[in-house]
Amino acid sequence: MNIWLVLTSMIVTLLVVIFIEKRRKNYLLSKYMDEYVVEQILKNRIWQGQTKEEVEDSIGLPVKIERTVFKHNITECWKYKKRKGEYSFLVLFENGEVVGWHEK
């Protein structure tokens, strides 16, 4: 009888995960109205020209943000995953759009 409890638990968990993923996809589709953008976000991808909001939806908020304001533009470096005193993933923005990223 224990095996049935385990199997039932696994099935319920799987159904909940599927429901949550479908709900998130529908939310992102209503937010961005672009199937391609939503698919990339759901795959946790980063691309040139991506907005800060899209990055946040794709990989979450960074651990740290460094911002520099110049006369004609604003640059930001979003830092993720601090390990051994260093950040292992950086996303670079100019005027609110991704211009590059680096994984150490």
N, C-alpha and C positions, 0 to 999 in steps of 0.2 A: 504494500500500500504506500510505502514511502516513495517509491519510484513515480507513482501517479502525482503525488504532491509536488515533486521536483519538476516533472514534465509540465504540470499545470502552471506552476510558477514561471517556468521558462516561457511558455506560450503567452501568458499574460504580460510578462515583461516585454517580449517581442512586439506584441500588439500596441503596448503603450509607446514604445520607441517609434514604431511606424506612425502612430497617430501624431506624436510630437513633431516628427520630421515633416509630415504632410502639412501640419498646421504652420510650422515655420516657413515652409516653401510658399504657402498661400499668403502669409503675411508679407514676405519679401516681394512676391509678385505684385501685391497691391501697393507696396511702397515704391518699387522701381519700375514696374510695368515693362520689364524687359527680361524675357526668358533666358537669354544668354548670360546676362549679368547675374541673375539669380542662380543659375547653374554653377557659375564660377565661384560665387560666394559660398554656396553649399559645399563646394570642393575645397574651401579654404585657400583659394588662389589670390595672388596679388598680380596686378598688371599696370602698365604705364597708363596714366590718365585717370586711374581710379580715385574716387573721392575719399576723404577721411571717413565719412559715414559708411561707405562701402567697405573700407578696410576694417572698421570697427565691427561691422556685421560679419565679415569674413573670418577674421582671426582674433577679434576682441580688442579690448583696450590695452595699451602698452603699460609697462611697468613705470616708464619715465618718458617725458616729452621735453625735448630741448627746442626752444623757439628762438629764431633770430629775425629781427625786423630790419629790412633795408629800405632805401628810399622808394624803390619800385616793386619790391616783392617781399614775401614772408616765407622763410624756410623753417621746416620743422623736421626733427629726427625723432621718430617713435622707436623706443627701445623695448625689446621683449626678452624674456627668458634669461634672467641673470644667473650665470654660472661662474664659479671660481672668480668672482669679482668683476666679471665682464658680461656684457650683454651679448647674447648669441644670435640675435636677429634684429636688424635695423630696417626701418622703412623711412625713406626720405621723401618729403613733400616740398613743392614750391607752389605758393598761392593756392593751397588746398588740394592739389592733385599729386599723385605718386609720380616721382621722376626716377626712382630707383629703390633698390633694396639689397641687403647684403646679409648672408648667413655665414657665421663664423664656424 
